Amino acid sequence: MTKLLGLKTLLFFLALAILSLPLIGSSRALPEFRQVKGETERFMGYYFQLKLTAKEQKVLERALSKIPAPCCADHTALTC
């Protein structure tokens, strides 16, 4: 369950970052979340909709296993 929440959180922030890319360096304001709970649930729902191939899963695991978990130094972002 903890691993699942960590991946959901990662996907949420990744989606937010991707959506913000066109705004970097522009004078436009960043998007505002007006219905935070609903929009968060929608972004987290992407976790169940997006299916990684075996190759993509390996890349994800390799990348996240190199990043320390934000909660403690004993684990990586892959297991958080």
C-alpha positions in Angstrom: 0.0 0.0 0.0 2.8 2.4 0.8 4.5 1.7 -2.5 1.2 2.4 -4.3 0.7 5.7 -2.5 4.3 6.7 -3.3 3.8 6.0 -7.0 0.5 7.8 -7.0 2.1 10.9 -5.5 4.9 10.7 -8.0 2.5 10.5 -10.9 0.5 13.4 -9.5 3.5 15.7 -9.3 4.8 14.5 -12.7 1.5 15.3 -14.3 1.5 18.7 -12.6 5.0 19.4 -13.8 4.1 18.4 -17.4 1.0 20.5 -17.4 3.1 23.5 -16.2 5.9 23.2 -18.8 4.2 25.5 -21.4 4.0 28.2 -18.7 7.7 28.2 -17.7 9.2 31.5 -18.8 5.8 33.0 -19.8 4.0 35.8 -18.1 0.9 33.7 -17.7 -0.2 32.7 -14.2 0.2 29.1 -13.2 -3.0 27.0 -13.2 -5.1 27.1 -10.0 -6.7 24.1 -8.4 -10.2 25.1 -7.6 -11.6 21.8 -6.6 -8.5 20.3 -5.0 -10.0 17.0 -3.8 -11.6 16.2 -7.1 -8.7 17.2 -9.2 -6.3 15.3 -7.0 -8.4 12.2 -7.3 -8.5 12.7 -11.1 -4.7 12.9 -11.3 -4.3 9.9 -8.9 -6.8 8.0 -11.2 -4.2 8.1 -13.9 -2.2 5.6 -11.9 -4.8 3.0 -12.6 -5.4 4.0 -16.2 -1.7 4.2 -17.4 -0.2 0.8 -17.9 3.6 0.6 -18.3 5.3 -1.9 -20.6 7.8 -4.2 -19.0 10.6 -2.0 -20.4 9.0 1.2 -19.1 8.5 -0.4 -15.7 12.2 -1.3 -15.5 13.2 2.3 -16.4 10.9 3.6 -13.7 12.3 1.2 -11.1 15.8 2.0 -12.1 15.2 5.7 -11.8 13.3 5.7 -8.6 15.7 3.3 -6.9 18.4 6.0 -7.1 16.3 8.7 -5.4 16.2 8.8 -1.6 12.7 8.7 -0.1 11.5 12.0 1.2 10.4 10.5 4.4 13.6 8.7 5.5 17.1 7.8 4.3 16.5 4.0 4.8 14.3 3.7 1.7 14.2 4.9 -1.9 11.4 6.7 -3.8 10.6 3.3 -5.4 9.5 1.8 -2.0 8.0 4.9 -0.5 
